[in-house]
Amino acid sequence: MLKKNTIFTVQKKSPLNIFETNILLKYVTRLSDVELIINNEKKLHKQEINILNKLIQRRILGEPIAYIIGKKEFYGLVLNITSDVLIPRPETELLVDLIVKKTFEKKIKLLEMGTGSGAIAIAIAIYSKNKIEIIATDISKFALKIAKKNAKKKLTKYNIPIKFIKSNWYNNLQNYKKLFNIIVANPPYIPKGDIHLNKGDLRFEPINALTDYSNGLSSIKEIVKNASKYLVKNGLLLIEHGYNQSNLVRKLLFKYGFSDIKSWRDLSGIERVTQGKIS
Ligand code: GLN
């Protein structure tokens, strides 16, 4: 237990590493990184110490830092996060990167399936070089609430609307056929029973966003199989997948009529996103 302490002694005594300790210190004191350094002899209020102790306990029990502070940075944007949504991952920035760097002559329409916190759709809306209209779906009304909140916060100064629709993959998209230039998704792709589901942050994340309760490919297959009905001619599908699934995803894309199929590596050198074009 931390008692009457200065910022400096908290940093010394905290059972967490300095990186996590500083995140919690900033959250509790509302100081910035620089202020934390400049004011490190400042005594914390009793109330601040009490809150900090509670947060440290939660972290010790394994709760992800992003859920404790309710925030996570993705593609340079600080997003609101709760345990209703997956914590945006650095490797998913690849998916955004691949899309924002493409140039199209005309305004494009993009569909993001399973948006969670809205991270992918919002980052694309802000950073795409193109005029863009976005529809983002999720099966969870709780996730959509977070996504809408993030969109409102981040997009008010841009004139790019994202329309959010509650839908189990394509189920509620009957009115959107042959419409999209791009479909993008980071679906649940961890196989049922995979050991990672019982480790680290994943234990606290919405299980439906992580696993398809099957071989890891069933949601991907569902998306790939029906994508051609919703894409325009030459429309693209980009999908994030597991570290060992690229070959199988390429095969699925081929099976369901895609061409120009290629996979892209994330920053760890793992093939993480596969794309195909529908003719
Ligand atoms: N990339 C996540 C992980 O491996 C899984 C997210 C997902 O299934 N889309 O932890």
Residues whose N, C-alpha, C, O or C-beta is under 5 A from the ligand:
A	BS01	LIG	R89 N186 P187 P188 Y189 I190 A209 L210
